[in-house]
Amino acid sequence: MAFTLGYHILLVPLGVALPTLTLVMEGIGLARKDGVALLIARRWSVVMGVQFAVGAVTGTILSFEFGILWPKMLGRFGAAFGLGFAIEGWAFFLEAIFISIYLYGWNRLRPRTHFLLGLVLPPSGLLGAFGVLAANSWMNTPGGVTLKPNGVLDVDVWAALFTKALTYEFWHFTIAIYLTAGFAVASIYAVAWLRGRRDRYQRLAFGVPFTIAAALAPVQWIVGDLSARALTFDQPAKFAAMEITWQTRSNNPEVIGGLIDSGGNVHLGVAIPSLDSILVGLSPSTIVRGLSSFAENARPDAIESNLTHLSFDLMVGLGTAALLLTIWYFTVLVRRRRLPESRWFYRLAALGGVGAYVTVEAGWVTTEVGRQPWIVYGAMRVADAVTNASPVFLWSMLGTLIVVYAGIAFFFVTLLLRLSRRWRREDEAGGTEPSGARGLPYAPRPRAVE
Amino acid sequence: MNVTLAYLIAAVLLLAVTAYSTAGGVDFGAGIWDLLAGGGERGRRARELIDRSMAPVWEVNNVWLVLAIVLCWTGFPILFERVFLSLYPLFSVALVGLVLRGAFFAFRHVAENPREHRIADYVFGISSVVTPFFFAMSLGAIASGRVGAPGVSAWDASVSPMSIAFGLVSVCATALSGATFLIGDARREQAAELVEYFRTRTLIAAGALIVVGTGALAAISGERRELVTSMASFPAVAFVAIVMVLTPTVALLVWRRWFAWYRILTVAAVGSLVTAWGVAQSPYLLPGRLTIEQAAAPLGTEVLLAVVAGVVVLVIGPSIGFLLYLDQKSALEPQH
């Protein structure tokens, strides 16, 4: 389950945010009658289509897996946990319809109509993300359910949908989506710059997504900080694991790197005195709750704590690196009124795409592993949620899925590489009419009589 | 209030399953004919037609499936738990089939040599048979009353004469849907030879559906007589009658080459087949064990589901209409 969820989350940034980037580009193209921008938008939309197809497949797998692996959790709490998914299911439906229209509509609808119809995509993507985050937040800070004396669950819909964690999870993740998509798309064109491509096409395709991502990086830093601080109230055990804090104490140091053992001793790592306390309560005397203050069956074990802690550090570290890169970018942009021209800038920007994905994954590990051993925080343990199916069955299922997913990943990457090679050839040939999506699996049909 | 709503949600759930069976059926059916097309020039041309006709509907069908699952676990959590605890073997196979199908349909477009192409064709074709078979088996297993029965293992719940009967019926029904829609696509391309090709196949599939369907009824009455009884009484009998009238009608139309209404009537027949089962089983979700009322989620959840469904019908209905309108107008195809 973790494997499939962890995989699916990688598809989310491009899935939700690429339509927005594409529309911004199409908007620029239409407003300025810029053929280059339109060409870029057209090509991005092809990637968007392939990406959506892959996302639909892994999404379908996921919905079944909830049943195959965690039937008891859904049987018990489905009425509350499922609410978000009910919204997501319909949003996904809407998105499927309008992506079809958008992809098939290029050059076949009037440009303005095409653009306006495309505007449905970002909100429906966000609505879907909202639904899933509502479900995840519910697992972290369950609310809106009361157990009646006769054993029946009563659900207060609003309370179950808008749980405490949703406020920060939603903003933190939504910004992360746009940030990641922006850095990822820009990184491709950073590589193009390094290879010597310096035309208008490269500048636009790099500049637009990078600027969007760069504008969001500082915001994310603040939202991330607020989220972590909220955790000290909502999920103190998770927070203790993130900071590998063992004893409840004031003047708690911030440990960077390092590992904790099951006896509470911290090895390696750099400890900055009192910093954790200062970050939590703005004063060294702030008391931070430690892992040892929770019962052993209600807190992450040593391995889970270390995983949570290191992922958290990785996420914060990479986020900070992104912030510095952004400062560099804006400094050049404002003072020289042009894009940076340093090779090192583009090298870092090229790494930024991968870095952003690693950051998303690290953030996900932090929130999911940090919740262990609970599947629903404080209400149900993972062990009580799983199926009775035999381990042999589960392992063979996992094996099959790994093979299938590797296949999908291979297919996706191969396809993108083939596309990029073809587009480069086209550009070098100097043709103006884009071949767009020819020969793609989910592309407009080729001419019937050929 | 709660009961009415629960029935409403159950109806939407049945609708999603029906929509998946009909819309997805057309798609799976095309895959079945792809598998049976064989080598040679004629087979190649049939495959190309199948390719072209499958491309524009792509993932919209999976959406129905996701929707059904989500409605089930939110609206009827206990049903979801019991069904998956018993039938996970069936769903696992169907799921793998579903993924392989999509992946290899896409893969054969980028396959670079004939060998890769052949492998992709086979995997795509075989998984097009396996997937609907196993999904329908799970419906049959639910209908057999074995799901959630005490002391019945997952294996016994999953595999029974009834579940196999459901599976076989679904393969025939999808083959029929696929063939009729391919006639339509061949006609649109004015490929007379392919029209004849799929006309023969429509007739074969319709015949198979009638024979296998009759056999399935025998299997059902052997295992669960109550279901046959309620299928023979109002209101389910209306849907049964529709299936019994429409299937031969489609065959007749296609046989006489009166190419009008044959597709919509096929959809109605296949849809009624699923609906007949669902209506006959109500008020039970799991026959003899769990009623719609017992399984329903708390009132608040049901209200939200109904509201969301209502809003979406207002938005999605027109959107689908618009998509179909553009498709019919050929606004989404290159101008000739």
Chai-1 contact restraints between the chains, C-beta under 6 A:
chainA,res_idxA,chainB,res_idxB,connection_type,confidence,min_distance_angstrom,max_distance_angstrom,comment,restraint_id
A,A53,B,E59,contact,1.0,0.0,6.0,A-B,restraint_1
A,A56,B,E59,contact,1.0,0.0,6.0,A-B,restraint_2
A,A56,B,N62,contact,1.0,0.0,6.0,A-B,restraint_3
A,V57,B,V99,contact,1.0,0.0,6.0,A-B,restraint_4
A,V57,B,G102,contact,1.0,0.0,6.0,A-B,restraint_5
A,T60,B,N62,contact,1.0,0.0,6.0,A-B,restraint_6
A,T60,B,V66,contact,1.0,0.0,6.0,A-B,restraint_7
A,S63,B,V66,contact,1.0,0.0,6.0,A-B,restraint_8
A,S63,B,I69,contact,1.0,0.0,6.0,A-B,restraint_9
A,F64,B,F91,contact,1.0,0.0,6.0,A-B,restraint_10
A,F64,B,L95,contact,1.0,0.0,6.0,A-B,restraint_11
A,G67,B,F84,contact,1.0,0.0,6.0,A-B,restraint_12
A,I68,B,Y88,contact,1.0,0.0,6.0,A-B,restraint_13
A,P71,B,E81,contact,1.0,0.0,6.0,A-B,restraint_14
A,P71,B,F84,contact,1.0,0.0,6.0,A-B,restraint_15
A,P71,B,L85,contact,1.0,0.0,6.0,A-B,restraint_16
A,L74,B,W73,contact,1.0,0.0,6.0,A-B,restraint_17
A,L74,B,P77,contact,1.0,0.0,6.0,A-B,restraint_18
A,L74,B,F80,contact,1.0,0.0,6.0,A-B,restraint_19
A,G75,B,P77,contact,1.0,0.0,6.0,A-B,restraint_20
A,G75,B,I78,contact,1.0,0.0,6.0,A-B,restraint_21
A,G75,B,E81,contact,1.0,0.0,6.0,A-B,restraint_22
A,G78,B,W73,contact,1.0,0.0,6.0,A-B,restraint_23
A,G78,B,T74,contact,1.0,0.0,6.0,A-B,restraint_24
A,G78,B,P77,contact,1.0,0.0,6.0,A-B,restraint_25
A,G78,B,F80,contact,1.0,0.0,6.0,A-B,restraint_26
A,A79,B,P77,contact,1.0,0.0,6.0,A-B,restraint_27
A,A79,B,A297,contact,1.0,0.0,6.0,A-B,restraint_28
A,A79,B,P298,contact,1.0,0.0,6.0,A-B,restraint_29
A,A79,B,T301,contact,1.0,0.0,6.0,A-B,restraint_30
A,G82,B,W73,contact,1.0,0.0,6.0,A-B,restraint_31
A,G82,B,T74,contact,1.0,0.0,6.0,A-B,restraint_32
A,F85,B,V70,contact,1.0,0.0,6.0,A-B,restraint_33
A,A86,B,V70,contact,1.0,0.0,6.0,A-B,restraint_34
A,A86,B,T74,contact,1.0,0.0,6.0,A-B,restraint_35
A,A86,B,L305,contact,1.0,0.0,6.0,A-B,restraint_36
A,A86,B,V308,contact,1.0,0.0,6.0,A-B,restraint_37
A,G89,B,V66,contact,1.0,0.0,6.0,A-B,restraint_38
A,G89,B,L67,contact,1.0,0.0,6.0,A-B,restraint_39
A,G89,B,V70,contact,1.0,0.0,6.0,A-B,restraint_40
A,W90,B,V312,contact,1.0,0.0,6.0,A-B,restraint_41
A,F93,B,V63,contact,1.0,0.0,6.0,A-B,restraint_42
A,F93,B,I316,contact,1.0,0.0,6.0,A-B,restraint_43
A,A96,B,E59,contact,1.0,0.0,6.0,A-B,restraint_44
A,A96,B,V60,contact,1.0,0.0,6.0,A-B,restraint_45
A,A96,B,V63,contact,1.0,0.0,6.0,A-B,restraint_46
A,I97,B,S319,contact,1.0,0.0,6.0,A-B,restraint_47
A,I97,B,L323,contact,1.0,0.0,6.0,A-B,restraint_48
A,I101,B,L323,contact,1.0,0.0,6.0,A-B,restraint_49
A,Y104,B,L332,contact,1.0,0.0,6.0,A-B,restraint_50
A,R108,B,A331,contact,1.0,0.0,6.0,A-B,restraint_51
A,R108,B,L332,contact,1.0,0.0,6.0,A-B,restraint_52
A,D154,B,P298,contact,1.0,0.0,6.0,A-B,restraint_53
A,V155,B,P298,contact,1.0,0.0,6.0,A-B,restraint_54
A,V155,B,G300,contact,1.0,0.0,6.0,A-B,restraint_55
A,V155,B,T301,contact,1.0,0.0,6.0,A-B,restraint_56
A,D156,B,G300,contact,1.0,0.0,6.0,A-B,restraint_57
A,V157,B,G300,contact,1.0,0.0,6.0,A-B,restraint_58
A,V157,B,L304,contact,1.0,0.0,6.0,A-B,restraint_59
A,A389,B,Y88,contact,1.0,0.0,6.0,A-B,restraint_60
A,M397,B,S92,contact,1.0,0.0,6.0,A-B,restraint_61
A,T400,B,V96,contact,1.0,0.0,6.0,A-B,restraint_62
A,V404,B,V99,contact,1.0,0.0,6.0,A-B,restraint_63
A,P441,B,A106,contact,1.0,0.0,6.0,A-B,restraint_64
A,P441,B,H109,contact,1.0,0.0,6.0,A-B,restraint_65
A,Y442,B,W58,contact,1.0,0.0,6.0,A-B,restraint_66
A,R445,B,R52,contact,1.0,0.0,6.0,A-B,restraint_67
A,R445,B,A55,contact,1.0,0.0,6.0,A-B,restraint_68
A,R447,B,P334,contact,1.0,0.0,6.0,A-B,restraint_69
A,A448,B,E189,contact,1.0,0.0,6.0,A-B,restraint_70
